[in-house]
Amino acid sequence: MKLELKTDNENFLNSFSYVLFTISILAFVIILSDVALKIGIISRHYNINYKCRLLTVEKSTTNFKKLSSLSKLKSKQKIWEFCREFVK
């Protein structure tokens, strides 16, 4: 007469690997989204800096409009004050 006992080691390993896989995918998505946000911030800062330098050379209305949309400032005077800090 044989006596067989089934253990749950295989089920435990499968569930543990599934949880570990899910956590690693979630961490990867969080890291990628953080990197994307940082690149967006750097790009916006570079774009504002470039447009402010361009505005000091060429004072056109298109430059004011682009800077207005980037910085959310409406008046030309506020845009000038904002750009003075960047050009320093």
N, C-alpha and C positions, 0 to 999 in steps of 0.2 A: 504494500500500500504506500502510495506516494502522497506527500503533503506539499502543496505548492502555496506560496504566499505571494500575492501581488503587492508590489511596493509602488508608492506614488512618486518615486524619484524622477521618472521620466515626465510626468505631468508637471511636477514642480519646475524642472529645468525648462520645459516648453513655456510655461507661464512667465518664468523669470526672464527668459530671453525675449519674449514678447514685450514685457514691461520695459526692459533695458533698451530694446529697439525703439519703442515709442518715445521714451525719454530722450534718446539721442537724436531722433528726428525733430522733436520739439525744440531741443537746444540748438540744433542746426538752423532751424527756421528763425528762431529768435536772434541768433548771431547774424544771419543774413539780413534780416530786417533792420537791425541796428546799424550794420555797415551801410545799407542803402540810405538810411536817414542821415548818417554822418556825411556821406558823399553829397547828398542833396544840400546840406548846410554849407559845406565847403564850396560847392558850385555856386550857390547863391551869393556867398560872401565874395568870391572871386568875381562874379558878374557885377555886383554892386561896385566893387573897387575899380573894375575896368570901365564901367559906365561913368563913374565919377571922374576918373582921369580923362576920359574922352570929353566929358562936359567942360572941363577946364580949358581944353584946347578948342573945341567946337561947340558953341552955345546954340544948338538947334532944338527945335520943339520936339523932335523925335527922341532925342536923348532925355529930355525932361519927362516925356511920356513913359519911356522905358524905366527910368528911375522911379517914377511915381508908382508904377505897377509893382516894382521890386520892393520898394521901401514902404509902400502904403501911405505915402505923404502926398498931399494934394497941392499945396501952394509952392510956387517956385522959390520963395524965400526959405521955407523949411528945407527944401531939397538942397539949396545952396549951403545952409548951415550943416546939414547932414553930410554933405560931400567934403566940407572943409575938414571934418574930423578924419575922413578916410585918406585925404590927399597929404596930410601932414607928414 
